[in-house]
Amino acid sequence: MKLDNQKRLIIPSELYEFSNLKGVDKVYIAVRGEDILFIPGNSKEMPKDVKIYGIRDLEEKRRVILPTPFVKVSTEWEIYLLNGEILATRNIIL
């Protein structure tokens, strides 16, 4: 999935419906390994194995503006669902 002109990533509705982000209006942008992890903004506890890069609005259309360091790394991201969590990984073309 390619970022739009405003550096936003769109979370596909079929993944969003089964995720822990459903109904949330803010998300923490975190990194776990080499992947971006979207943590609900209302979370009471943060996973210990992540680095938080900030909090962003999750727009009604499931769009999130990525922080500049992520945009510099790649403009194409693969979004996936794992155990109810939404993650994004760089789309690497070989």
Secondary structure, 3 states (H helix, E strand, C coil): CECCCCCEEECCHHHHCCCCCCCCCEEEEEEECCEEEEEECCCCCCCCCCEEEEEEECCCCCEEECCHHHHHHCCEEEEEEECCEEEEEECCCC
